[in-house]
Amino acid sequence: MTESSRPVASRPMPELVCPAGTPAALKAAVDAGADAVYFGFRDRTNARNFPGLNFSHEEVRDAVAFCHRTGVKPMVAINTFPDAADEGPWQQAVDTAARAGAHAVIIADAGVAAYAARTWPELRLHLSVQASAANPEAIRWYRDAFGISRVVLPRVFTVDQVRDTIAAVPDVEMEVFVFGGLCVMAEGRCSLSSYAAGRSPNKDGVCSPAERVRYEQDGAVMVSRLGPHVINRFGPGEEAGYPTLCKGRFRAEGQTGYLFEDPVSLDAGPILPDLAAAGVAAFKIEGRQRGKAYISTVVKSLRETLGGGAAGVTERQRFLEGGRATEGAYRKSWR
């Protein structure tokens, strides 16, 4: 890893927290203007546990050192739930991150949080969106029990609810997603992939694992499958998307359509000023499974937006799922 030539400059709040699935993606995020980068280990402790992605323990140490040299905050995601009798990998991940000097670890499981708080009392703890802390009472509990200093809010809040939550717990920082994939499920509680593919995003870090994905040509129609289950059928000219179960088309009550969720991406760029005014501490980009081009383009575009410019919006929209964007629950325009 070579050091970025990007000048280190003071940045306005909120922080721009950017994903990295590989060392190359991490460098791209830093070069593009990230304030902080989050990444995880190449194992089940990581909610983006996909082949070819993530960091070995040695690479995590190198990545943390690189971030420190370039003035960027390194955050290590340890955001899945351990097996009852096998907490070792999660504890080892906390130990490696702490010894490396990570700015923070992002934790979902209360037991892992207890271990981190007890073993590394100076280590900054962030609560993952996977914990689904969706009200002030839950946030206060994590604060009081483990010293959580920041919470990544679930993607179910309106802007007003974000503001109210921050006002109710002003001594805990709040981080919100502003770009990338959406999930219709309550984070940390989805079992669809477990039923369909035998592996869980909550415990194995894999939603719709690639080894269970199949594409089959049926005449002019492309069929996508997850294990034995048909998830979608694409006609000529349609882009065959990845067969994530909740984004499939199904037939119900005589109609065929996206029963759970349309394949559409979050882009809260137009309302970043509203979220900043609500008191948000950090804006988070989703996409540790995405490549360098996505990271570089989206980070640069949102950095421009944060600076009050309009350039770059079209560029980041190239990476929208299905070519469409939504402001999600922040506006709840369907109500």
HUMOTA-V389005 format. One record per residue. RES is the residue in three letters. PHI is phi in whole degrees, 0 to 359 (none if undefined). Layout:
res & phi
RES & PHI
RES & PHI
//
This chain:
res & phi
MET & none
THR & 258
GLU & 287
SER & 289
SER & 270
ARG & 296
PRO & 293
VAL & 277
ALA & 227
SER & 293
ARG & 234
PRO & 288
MET & 282
PRO & 288
GLU & 292
LEU & 256
VAL & 258
CYS & 240
PRO & 274
ALA & 211
GLY & 263
THR & 213
PRO & 303
ALA & 294
ALA & 293
LEU & 298
LYS & 297
ALA & 298
ALA & 295
VAL & 296
ASP & 299
ALA & 278
GLY & 115
ALA & 295
ASP & 274
ALA & 214
VAL & 230
TYR & 246
PHE & 205
GLY & 220
PHE & 279
ARG & 272
ASP & 195
ARG & 287
THR & 285
ASN & 242
ALA & 286
ARG & 235
ASN & 271
PHE & 251
PRO & 301
GLY & 83
LEU & 243
ASN & 80
PHE & 234
SER & 288
HIS & 297
GLU & 294
GLU & 293
VAL & 298
ARG & 300
ASP & 295
ALA & 294
VAL & 298
ALA & 297
PHE & 299
CYS & 299
HIS & 298
ARG & 293
THR & 255
GLY & 75
VAL & 246
LYS & 276
PRO & 271
MET & 237
VAL & 254
ALA & 274
ILE & 236
ASN & 239
THR & 239
PHE & 249
PRO & 292
ASP & 292
ALA & 302
ALA & 248
ASP & 214
GLU & 273
GLY & 307
PRO & 300
TRP & 289
GLN & 293
GLN & 295
ALA & 297
VAL & 298
ASP & 299
THR & 297
ALA & 298
ALA & 293
ARG & 294
ALA & 287
GLY & 94
ALA & 303
HIS & 297
ALA & 200
VAL & 247
ILE & 253
ILE & 238
ALA & 253
ASP & 269
ALA & 296
GLY & 293
VAL & 294
ALA & 298
ALA & 296
TYR & 298
ALA & 296
ALA & 294
ARG & 282
THR & 273
TRP & 230
PRO & 298
GLU & 271
LEU & 283
ARG & 285
LEU & 247
HIS & 249
LEU & 267
SER & 295
VAL & 299
GLN & 297
ALA & 285
SER & 54
ALA & 279
ALA & 248
ASN & 202
PRO & 301
GLU & 297
ALA & 296
ILE & 297
ARG & 298
TRP & 297
TYR & 297
ARG & 298
ASP & 289
ALA & 282
PHE & 230
GLY & 73
ILE & 303
SER & 255
ARG & 215
VAL & 237
VAL & 272
LEU & 286
PRO & 299
ARG & 274
VAL & 233
PHE & 267
THR & 281
VAL & 301
ASP & 297
GLN & 291
VAL & 300
ARG & 299
ASP & 294
THR & 294
ILE & 297
ALA & 295
ALA & 284
VAL & 228
PRO & 290
ASP & 268
VAL & 243
GLU & 289
MET & 242
GLU & 241
VAL & 229
PHE & 284
VAL & 232
PHE & 204
GLY & 120
GLY & 294
LEU & 249
CYS & 225
VAL & 285
MET & 275
ALA & 292
GLU & 304
GLY & 83
ARG & 229
CYS & 271
SER & 243
LEU & 300
SER & 296
SER & 298
TYR & 290
ALA & 275
ALA & 232
GLY & 80
ARG & 227
SER & 253
PRO & 294
ASN & 282
LYS & 247
ASP & 254
GLY & 76
VAL & 229
CYS & 253
SER & 54
PRO & 300
ALA & 300
GLU & 291
ARG & 259
VAL & 272
ARG & 222
TYR & 241
GLU & 229
GLN & 272
ASP & 237
GLY & 66
ALA & 272
VAL & 256
MET & 262
VAL & 255
SER & 252
ARG & 232
LEU & 240
GLY & 61
PRO & 277
HIS & 265
VAL & 284
ILE & 259
ASN & 199
ARG & 228
PHE & 248
GLY & 281
PRO & 305
GLY & 89
GLU & 276
GLU & 283
ALA & 277
GLY & 284
TYR & 292
PRO & 281
THR & 281
LEU & 302
CYS & 287
LYS & 253
GLY & 273
ARG & 259
PHE & 226
ARG & 259
ALA & 213
GLU & 52
GLY & 81
GLN & 234
THR & 250
GLY & 183
TYR & 281
LEU & 292
PHE & 267
GLU & 204
ASP & 293
PRO & 285
VAL & 214
SER & 253
LEU & 281
ASP & 219
ALA & 267
GLY & 310
PRO & 296
ILE & 245
LEU & 304
PRO & 299
ASP & 293
LEU & 291
ALA & 297
ALA & 295
ALA & 287
GLY & 103
VAL & 299
ALA & 272
ALA & 205
PHE & 256
LYS & 247
ILE & 261
GLU & 272
GLY & 138
ARG & 291
GLN & 269
ARG & 266
GLY & 273
LYS & 298
ALA & 296
TYR & 300
ILE & 302
SER & 298
THR & 292
VAL & 292
VAL & 296
LYS & 300
SER & 295
LEU & 289
ARG & 299
GLU & 297
THR & 297
LEU & 298
GLY & 277
GLY & 94
GLY & 266
ALA & 251
ALA & 292
GLY & 92
VAL & 297
THR & 299
GLU & 297
ARG & 288
GLN & 292
ARG & 296
PHE & 257
LEU & 285
GLU & 293
GLY & 71
GLY & 74
ARG & 231
ALA & 239
THR & 219
GLU & 269
GLY & 58
ALA & 288
TYR & 304
ARG & 255
LYS & 47
SER & 293
TRP & 282
ARG & 271
//
